[in-house]
Amino acid sequence: MEIKWHDVDPQSGKRRYLCAWRFAGEWRFKWKLVRRGDWTKGLEPTRAMWEHVLDSLQRRYRRREGVEDEDIEQVEKILKEIIRREEIQR
């Protein structure tokens, strides 16, 4: 399963293309700066990226790609852990 979207690269201020994909029960992220360029793997996802993935799973992908409840629960668990870590650091 793949989820693709774009945002603004925090370093250059230019459009950045993002992709989150799940394979063998593990989520991974990649990015690129040009539409037809090569993907750079190993992107460390931010809270906003996880929120986008969760939103996509709950909306579009449930209808189109047969997202299971376990997929949503997995991302919700990851997001809750990120939020908990952020609150501890405050």
Summary of the structure (lengths in Angstrom):
residues: 90
radius of gyration: 13.8
end to end distance: 34.5
largest distance: 40.3
contacts: 207
relative contact order: 0.15
helix: 43%
strand: 28%
